[in-house]
Amino acid sequence: MLPVNLASCKASIIALFLMFACIACTPEKKQETTPLVIDNSLCNFHYAACTKQVDNIQLSLLITPLSTPSEKPLTLTISSSEPISNVKVHVEGRDMFMGIIPVNITQTNETEYNGEFIFGSCSSNYMVWRTFVSFIKNGEQHVAIFDFLADNNKINK
């Protein structure tokens, strides 16, 4: 049997304990976050209705509340520069599949349509939704696409 030096054994245990204690107390590395870049190609309803030109027809889209909050009722208004027919609207996620949300619309006058819808929230803090507006003019089918940011409390443009 080897002789055991109790003092050196205690010293080794204390040294080992201190080593683990020091490792456990090292400062956490701070996770770097990149600042949110504002994409000016997205509709910003705080600024104005979003407009698209499709085959010499100007369509504008406005969604209220202007901040387009998730999980809250939203009102969509579509205006056209001239009468169009068979207008259909649906909303879906641009970069992430969140389902296809049909928007039941009502024609309020010759060139304006309204509808209501709700979209879900996303765990990401940056969710872009895409609105598809299809219509017929002079017997031809047309589509306009509008992208906007959900939960947009920013007024920058």
Buried (B, 14 or more C-beta within 10 A) or exposed (E): EEEEEEEEEEEEEEEEEEEEEEEEEEEEEEEEEEEEEEEEEBBBBBEEBBBBEBEEBEBBBBBEEBBBBBEEEBEBBBBBEEEBEEBBBBBBBBEEEBEEBEBEBEBEEEBBBBBEBEBEEBEEEEBBBBBBBBBEBEEEEBEBEBBBBBBBEEEEE
